[in-house]
Amino acid sequence: MEILKKQNLLFIILGALFLANALLAEFIGVKIFSLENSLGYPSLDLSLFGFDNLGFNLTAGVLLWPVVFTLTDIINEYYGVKGVRVISFIAAGVIAYAFVMVYFSIHLKPANFWVTTQSNNNVPSMQSAFASIFGQGNWIIVGSLAAFLIGQFVDVFIFHRVKKITGDKAIWLRATGSTLVSQLVDSFVVLFIAFYLGANWDIRLVLAICTINYLYKFLMALIMTPVLYLVHYIIDNYLGKELSRKMMDEAAA
């Protein structure tokens, strides 16, 4: 069957991983965690743009976004701009659909017995808890989707610009470089839309939080670079040198 060809099966696997991580990142992103405390260190007291006592308080979604952008670079390498464009629009559609379904599920009338099932665990109302966790604000949803799509297309643009200059050499430069630029754009766009436009935050506070978020993403992009080479090695072995080279040449063209 046509769908069982190696390159088609690989696209399905990469696309599934991409969609799963992007969707999970959106939903776990409602939790804010302290990176320093999670690692067993006291919180840093940073001062940026006139705001003090700032630390690495991040959304849980940052755990998965580096994986999403690494997968973007892998798909870009073997399937080109069209491959990334297709999977990005599918992901945006799936995320939007998920938010709509969650919205309707929040407004369903809860069963009376269910509301108090966790009262012994300090959760007086399961309905309120459900709505609080999953009911993100409209501006956050708009900002998140816009940042996701813009970040993806910036990543693709930088990736191919660098590849035209370096050719097949320096995978780390085109992959890590494109990720660093796209993550910066992603971080600023989502915070600007969600909190500057949607919540009237001081632009300096938005810039301060954006900087802290980007410092973490910068570090994670560097850490993911060896993973990128490992994935390349696995894919090249799976496809075979001839098919792998053909796909990368077509993607570059």
N, C-alpha and C positions, 0 to 999 in steps of 0.2 A: 504493500500500500504506500501511496505517495507520502502520507503523513509520517510513516515510520522511517523515512530517510534520516540519516544522522543529523544533518543540519536543521531539519524541521523539529526533530525530537529535542535537540539542544535548545532551540528557540523556545519551545514549550516549557522546558525545565527552567531556563533563565527567566522567562516571562512570569512563570508561577512564583518563583522566589522573589522577583521584583514586586509583583502585586501583593504578595503576603506581607513582605516587610514594609511596603508603603502604607498599606491599610492598617497594620498593627501600630506603626509609628504614629499615625493620626489618633488612634484611640487611646494608646497608653500615654500620649503626650499631655493628658490632663493632669498627670501627677508631676509635681515639682519635687526634685530630690536634691540633697546636698552632696556634691561629689566628694568634698573633703571628708565629711562625716562618714560617708559610705565606705571610704578607704581607711577610716580610723584616725583621721587627722582633724585638728581644730579648724574651724572656718577661717578663711583668709579675710582680712579687712582691707579691701581694695578701694581706692578713691579714683573715680573716673568722671570727667565732665561735671565736676562739682558735687557729685553724690558719694557719700562715704558708706562704709560698712557693707560693701558689695563683695559677694563671694561667688563660687561656682554653684549657684542654685539653678539647675537646668531642668527642662522638661524630660521626662523619661523617653520621649521620642528620639532624642539625640543618640540613644543607644543603637538605633536602627538606621537612621538616615545615612551614616557613612557606608553601611552595607548597600543601601539603595543606590548611592552615587557610584560605588564600585561596580555594581551590576550594570549601571548605565554605561560605564566605560567598557566593560566586557562586551555588552551588546553592540555598542558603537564600533568596537574593534572588528567584530565578525559580521555584523549586519548593517552597519552604516547608519546614516541619518534617518533613513526611512524606518529602519528597525526600531530605533529609539523613539521616533515620533509616534509610531503605532502603539508601542507599549505604554508610552507616557499618556496618550489620550485615553487609552483603555483604563489605565490606572486612575486617572482623574475622574472618568465616568463611574468607575466602581466605587471610588471614595465618595463622590457626590450621591450616588444611589444609596450607599450605606448610611450616610447622614440623614437622608430623607426617611429611610426605614426606621432609623433610631428615633427620629422626631415623632413619627406616628406611634411607635411603641411606647414612648414616654407619655403620650396623651391617651393611651388606652386606660380604661378604668381598672385599677388593681383589685384583685380579690381581697376581701376583708381580712382573711386569715393570713395572707402573705405579708401584709404591711408590717405586722409585728413579729414575724418569725425570728428575727435576729435581735429582738429587744434585750435579750439577756447578754448580748455581745456589744452593748452600748450603741446599737443602731435602732433608735426608736421608730423610724419609718423607712422601710425598704423602698417605698415609692420615692421619697425625697432623696434618698441615697442614690437610687438609680438615675433620677433626673439630674442630680448634681454632677455625677460622674460622666454621664454620656451626653448631657445637654449643653454642649459647648455653644458659646455665643455665635451669632451670625457673622460678626466681623472676624472672629477667629477662623471660622470655616472658610470664608472668602479669602482671607489672608493666606491661610494654609494652602489652599488650592492654587491661588495665583503664584505664590512663592514656589510651589512644587513645579509647575509648568515652566515658569520663567527660568528657574534654576536648571531644569533639565535641558532647555534649549541653549542656555549659556554654556553649559557643560559640553554639549555637542559641538558648538561653534568653536570654542577654545581648543577642544580635543583635535579637531580636524585642521585647524590653523597650525598647531604645533606639529602635527604629523606631516603636513606638507613641507615643513622646514627640516624635520629630523628624519623623515622616511620611516623605515621599520625600526630604527634604533631608538634607544631611550624611551621605552614604554613608560617608565616611572615619570618622565617629564610630562608627557602628554596626558597621562591618566591622573597623576597627583596634581599637576598644574591646573588642569581643567576643573578638578574637584575643589581645589582651594578657591578658585575664582567663583564657581557656581555656589559654593557654600556661603561665601560672603554675601552674594546677591540674595540667596534664599533667606539667610538670617535677617537681613535688613528688611526685605519686602514683607515677610510675615509679621514682624514686630511693628513696622510702620503702619500697615493696614489694620492689624488687630488692635493695637493699643494707642497709636497716635491719632488715626482717623476714627477708630471705633470707641476709644475710651478717653480721648483727650489727654493722654499722658504728655508730660514735658518731653520735647524732642531730645533733650540732653539725657534724660533717663532712658529713652528708647535706644540712643546711641551707646550708652554705658552697658546696658544689658546685651545689646547686639555684639559689642566688643567681647564681652565675657563668653557669650555663646560661641563666637567665632574662634576664640582662642582654643576652646575645647575641640571644635570641629577641625581646626588646623592640626592639632596634635593627633587626632584620630585619623586624619587623611594620611599623615606620615606613617602611622602604625599599620594602616591597611595596605601600604605599598608592597611589602613582602607577600601578603595574601594575594594581591593582584597577580604577581608572578607565579605563585603556586597554582592559581586557577587557570592561568594561561597554559601552564605546563600540562595540567590535567586535560584541558580541552584539546590541545594540540595532539596529545596521545590518543584521545578518543576519536578525533576526526581523521587523524593521519596527516602527515606533512603535506601531501599534495592537495587534499581538500581544504585543509586549514589555510594554506597559502592562497588558494583560489578565492576563498571566502573573504580573506582580508584584503586582497587586491580589489575585488568587486566592491567591498565596503568603502575602501578609500576612493574608488572612482565615482 
